[in-house]
Amino acid sequence: MPSGSGPCSCGRRPRPPPRGRPADLAELNQAVALIRSNYYKDDLDYGKLAPGSVSGLVEALGDPYSYYLDPAQVRAAVASSQVPTPG
């Protein structure tokens, strides 16, 4: 396949569109805006909100084989498995 021609389907059928509402970030953006304007702590660490959101999204899949690892967990897993990493 020529470079830049798009992802390979690798013999798989295209996925049907998701059931329910189309995926958008409106609710997530609204929640973040509400937290920013109404949360009582001024020193809230917004860097912790994104990983928590991603973790919740993956958990909501209801798939016992899907899980989210934050960057520190990935480093620990790679280090403990003795898998060589590039670089």
C-alpha positions in Angstrom: 0.0 0.0 0.0 1.4 3.4 -0.9 2.5 5.6 2.0 0.0 8.2 3.1 -3.0 6.4 1.5 -4.8 5.8 4.8 -5.1 3.1 7.3 -5.1 -0.5 6.3 -8.3 -2.4 6.8 -6.2 -5.6 7.0 -9.1 -7.7 5.7 -11.5 -6.5 8.4 -15.0 -5.2 7.7 -15.5 -1.5 8.4 -17.0 -0.9 11.7 -20.7 0.2 11.8 -21.4 3.7 13.2 -21.7 3.7 17.0 -25.2 3.3 18.5 -26.7 6.2 20.3 -25.6 9.8 20.0 -22.9 10.8 17.6 -19.6 11.1 19.5 -18.8 14.7 20.4 -17.0 16.4 23.2 -19.8 18.9 24.1 -20.6 17.2 27.4 -17.0 16.8 28.4 -16.2 20.4 27.5 -19.2 21.6 29.4 -18.2 19.6 32.5 -14.7 21.0 32.4 -16.1 24.5 32.0 -18.4 24.0 35.0 -15.5 22.7 37.1 -13.3 25.7 36.1 -16.0 28.2 37.0 -17.5 26.6 40.1 -15.1 24.3 41.8 -14.1 25.6 45.3 -10.4 24.9 45.1 -8.2 27.4 43.2 -5.3 25.0 43.0 -7.1 22.2 41.1 -4.7 20.1 39.1 -6.2 20.0 35.6 -3.5 17.6 34.5 -5.3 14.9 36.5 -8.6 15.5 34.8 -7.7 14.2 31.4 -6.3 10.8 32.6 -9.3 10.4 34.8 -11.6 11.1 31.8 -9.8 8.7 29.6 -9.9 6.0 32.3 -13.6 6.5 32.6 -14.2 6.3 28.9 -12.3 3.0 28.6 -14.1 1.6 31.7 -17.4 2.6 30.2 -16.7 0.2 27.3 -17.6 -2.6 29.7 -14.8 -4.8 28.2 -12.8 -6.7 30.8 -9.8 -6.8 28.4 -9.6 -3.0 27.7 -7.9 -0.9 30.3 -6.1 2.4 30.5 -2.5 2.8 31.7 -1.2 6.2 32.5 2.4 7.0 31.3 3.9 5.9 34.6 2.1 2.6 34.6 3.2 2.0 31.0 6.9 2.7 32.0 6.5 0.3 35.0 4.9 -2.4 32.9 7.6 -2.1 30.2 10.4 -2.1 32.8 9.0 -5.2 34.6 8.5 -7.2 31.4 12.1 -6.7 30.2 10.8 -5.7 26.8 13.4 -3.8 24.9 12.2 -0.4 23.9 13.5 1.7 20.9 15.9 4.5 21.7 
